Amino acid sequence: MTNTNEIVYQKPQISFYRKLLIAYLIDTGTNTVPKIESCTGMYTRTIQDSLKSLSNIDIKCIANGARKTGFYSIEDWGPIRREYVVNNLEHICEVVGIKHICAV
């Protein structure tokens, strides 16, 4: 039996919020794929795909350093207000399906 109060989110919405969450984590110091994976429980490939597509929503993410030892940084949030992400982090995590993220 399905819970009628449960909100079902569409894939584009989940993908959009996942990008916002990853950008936020990078901007707050959880800035490598292994750290994001550990913090969120997301799969490596999901994180990598989201990182590659941040530019699709005009968030400028820069890879710094060597491939294995480098890290990411957010150079520009584009049209996204970072404050929106900060103020709605709990909802964003709910949409993405993450029950708990590490303290950032």
The 8 nearest C-alpha neighbors of each residue, nearest first, counted from 0:
[[1, 2, 3, 5, 4, 6, 7, 8],
 [2, 0, 3, 5, 4, 6, 7, 8],
 [1, 3, 4, 5, 0, 6, 7, 8],
 [4, 2, 5, 1, 6, 0, 7, 8],
 [5, 3, 2, 6, 1, 7, 0, 8],
 [6, 4, 3, 2, 7, 1, 8, 93],
 [7, 5, 8, 4, 3, 94, 2, 9],
 [8, 6, 5, 9, 94, 4, 10, 3],
 [7, 9, 6, 12, 94, 13, 10, 11],
 [8, 10, 12, 11, 13, 7, 14, 94],
 [9, 11, 13, 12, 14, 8, 15, 95],
 [12, 10, 14, 13, 9, 15, 8, 16],
 [11, 13, 15, 14, 9, 10, 16, 8],
 [14, 12, 10, 16, 95, 11, 15, 94],
 [13, 15, 17, 11, 12, 16, 10, 18],
 [16, 14, 12, 18, 17, 13, 11, 19],
 [15, 17, 19, 13, 18, 14, 91, 20],
 [18, 16, 14, 20, 19, 15, 95, 13],
 [19, 17, 21, 15, 16, 20, 49, 22],
 [20, 18, 16, 22, 17, 21, 23, 15],
 [19, 21, 23, 17, 18, 22, 16, 24],
 [20, 22, 24, 18, 23, 19, 17, 25],
 [23, 21, 25, 19, 20, 24, 18, 26],
 [22, 24, 26, 20, 21, 25, 19, 27],
 [25, 23, 29, 21, 27, 26, 22, 20],
 [26, 24, 30, 29, 22, 28, 23, 27],
 [25, 27, 23, 24, 28, 73, 22, 72],
 [28, 26, 24, 25, 29, 23, 103, 30],
 [29, 27, 30, 25, 26, 24, 103, 72],
 [30, 28, 25, 24, 34, 35, 27, 31],
 [29, 31, 25, 28, 71, 70, 24, 34],
 [32, 30, 70, 34, 33, 35, 71, 29],
 [31, 33, 35, 34, 36, 43, 46, 30],
 [34, 32, 36, 35, 31, 37, 43, 38],
 [35, 33, 37, 31, 36, 32, 29, 38],
 [36, 34, 38, 32, 37, 33, 39, 29],
 [35, 37, 33, 40, 41, 34, 39, 38],
 [38, 36, 34, 35, 40, 39, 33, 41],
 [37, 39, 101, 35, 100, 36, 34, 40],
 [40, 38, 100, 41, 36, 37, 35, 97],
 [39, 41, 36, 37, 38, 42, 35, 97],
 [42, 40, 36, 39, 43, 45, 46, 35],
 [41, 43, 45, 44, 36, 46, 40, 47],
 [44, 42, 46, 45, 47, 36, 41, 32],
 [43, 45, 47, 46, 42, 48, 41, 49],
 [46, 44, 48, 42, 43, 47, 49, 41],
 [45, 47, 49, 43, 44, 48, 50, 42],
 [46, 48, 44, 50, 49, 45, 43, 51],
 [49, 47, 51, 45, 50, 46, 44, 52],
 [50, 48, 46, 52, 51, 47, 18, 45],
 [51, 49, 47, 53, 52, 48, 46, 18],
 [52, 50, 48, 49, 53, 47, 54, 55],
 [51, 53, 49, 54, 55, 50, 48, 56],
 [54, 52, 55, 58, 50, 56, 51, 18],
 [53, 55, 57, 58, 52, 56, 59, 51],
 [56, 54, 52, 53, 57, 58, 51, 59],
 [55, 57, 54, 58, 53, 52, 77, 78],
 [58, 56, 54, 77, 55, 59, 53, 78],
 [57, 59, 76, 54, 77, 53, 56, 75],
 [60, 58, 75, 74, 54, 73, 57, 76],
 [59, 61, 73, 72, 74, 58, 71, 62],
 [62, 60, 72, 71, 63, 73, 59, 74],
 [61, 63, 71, 70, 72, 64, 60, 69],
 [64, 62, 70, 69, 71, 61, 65, 72],
 [65, 63, 69, 70, 66, 68, 62, 67],
 [64, 66, 69, 68, 67, 63, 70, 62],
 [65, 67, 69, 68, 64, 70, 62, 63],
 [66, 68, 65, 69, 64, 70, 31, 32],
 [69, 67, 65, 66, 64, 70, 31, 63],
 [70, 68, 64, 65, 63, 66, 67, 62],
 [69, 71, 31, 63, 30, 62, 64, 72],
 [72, 70, 62, 30, 61, 63, 31, 25],
 [71, 73, 61, 60, 25, 74, 26, 62],
 [74, 72, 60, 75, 26, 59, 61, 22],
 [73, 75, 59, 60, 72, 61, 76, 58],
 [74, 76, 59, 77, 73, 58, 60, 57],
 [75, 77, 58, 79, 78, 59, 81, 80],
 [76, 78, 57, 58, 75, 79, 59, 56],
 [79, 77, 76, 80, 57, 58, 56, 75],
 [80, 78, 76, 77, 81, 58, 83, 57],
 [79, 81, 82, 83, 78, 76, 84, 77],
 [82, 80, 84, 83, 79, 85, 76, 23],
 [81, 83, 85, 80, 84, 86, 87, 79],
 [84, 82, 86, 81, 80, 85, 87, 79],
 [83, 85, 87, 81, 82, 86, 88, 19],
 [86, 84, 82, 88, 83, 87, 81, 23],
 [85, 87, 83, 84, 88, 82, 89, 81],
 [88, 86, 84, 90, 89, 85, 83, 91],
 [87, 89, 91, 85, 90, 84, 86, 92],
 [88, 90, 92, 91, 87, 93, 86, 85],
 [91, 89, 93, 92, 87, 88, 94, 95],
 [92, 90, 88, 94, 93, 89, 16, 87],
 [91, 93, 97, 95, 89, 90, 94, 96],
 [92, 94, 90, 96, 91, 95, 97, 89],
 [95, 93, 91, 96, 92, 13, 90, 8],
 [96, 94, 92, 13, 93, 97, 17, 91],
 [97, 95, 93, 94, 92, 98, 13, 91],
 [96, 98, 92, 99, 95, 93, 39, 100],
 [97, 99, 96, 92, 93, 100, 39, 89],
 [98, 100, 97, 101, 39, 92, 38, 89],
 [101, 99, 39, 38, 102, 97, 98, 92],
 [100, 102, 38, 103, 99, 39, 37, 35],
 [101, 103, 100, 38, 99, 29, 24, 27],
 [102, 101, 27, 24, 29, 28, 100, 38]]
